[in-house]
């Protein structure tokens, strides 16, 4: 069974800025080696160096047409607003002091 050295595991834990106990070092020696071996298998995949296809579909979405509409007058809106001062709308305080 292959495994990493204790120094290699400690180096990885330093890079990750995590504390690793002695028991965990023994586990990580095997687990990290398996992980690195699996990553190395990617190099054996045929066509790995070719251009990677991200999405196999084309997006043919077209933006909608801009439609001009009448705007609502502020004086019409003020009817439904309880407290106004000129063109300003009074809103309740939302911050606890």
Secondary structure, DSSP 8 states (H G I E B T S, - for coil): -----HHHHHHHHHHHT----HHHHHHHHHHHHHHHHHHHHGGGSTTTTS---S-SS----------------HHHHGGG-S-EETTEE-----S--
